[in-house]
Amino acid sequence: MAAKVFAMYTKPADEAAFNARYFPGHVDLVKQIPGLQRFEVSRGLGKDAPYWLIAEMVYADRDAMMAAQRSPEVAGTRDDVMEFA
């Protein structure tokens, strides 16, 4: 059974700056995560939605997801997101 990780972002004060950093920079880092089978970003969730952007990362199973969470690539994405989000 597939396992998923979600990253949920509230609306940033400066959308243009967020987008410039997230697309493609952060997205490129995420796509390097070992075991990642699919990555999808959803926006335009409605003006009353609690989140402005939701990123979904899909792995084959829980073991693949847990292995990825221990990888240097995930550590890099966490460090990167702390710089702009």
N, C-alpha and C positions, 0 to 999 in steps of 0.2 A: 504494500500500500504506500502511495506517495506521501511524503512529508513536506510541509510548507512552513516557510518563515515569512512573516509580514513585517515591513517597516512602514510606519504610518507617520506622516508629517502634517503638522498644522500649517496654515498659510503663513509664509514668511513675510516679514515686513517689506522686503525687496524681492519681488518675484523674479525680476530680470536677473539679478545677481545670483539667486538660487538656481535658476534654470541654466545660467552660464556655467556654473560649477557642477551641477548635477548631470547635465547632458552636454557632452558625452563623458566628461571626466570621471565622475563617480560611477556612472553606469559601466564604463569600460573596466573599472576595477572589479565591480560585482561580477561581470561576465567571466572573470579569470578564476573565480572560486571553484575549486575542484569538486566534482560530483554534481554541480549545478546542471539540471536538465532544462529548466525553463526559467525565464525572468520576464516579468510583465509589470508595467507601470500603468496605473489608472489615475486619471485626473478628471476634473469636471464632475465631481460627485454631487454637485448641487450646493447652492449658497448656504444652506443650513446644515450641511454635513459637518461632522466634527473634525474631519481630516480633509486636507487639501490634495494630498497625493498619497497613494498607497502602492508600495512595491511588493510584489509577490515573488518569492524564490522557491522553486520546486525541486525536490530531490527524489530519487528513486524510493527511498525508505528512511526510516528514522536513523538507522546506522550511518547511512551516507550523509544525512544532515548533521549528525553529531560529529562525524569525522571532519566535515567541512568547517564546523564552528571552531574546531581546534587548529585550523590551518593558518599559516601566516597571511594568506590572502584575505581571510575574514578579519584578522587583526588589522590589516591595512585599510580595509573598508571602514572599520569602526573608527580608526584614527582619522581617516579622511572626513567622514561625516561630522565628526566633532568640530572640525574646522569651519564648517559653513552652515550647519543646520541647528 
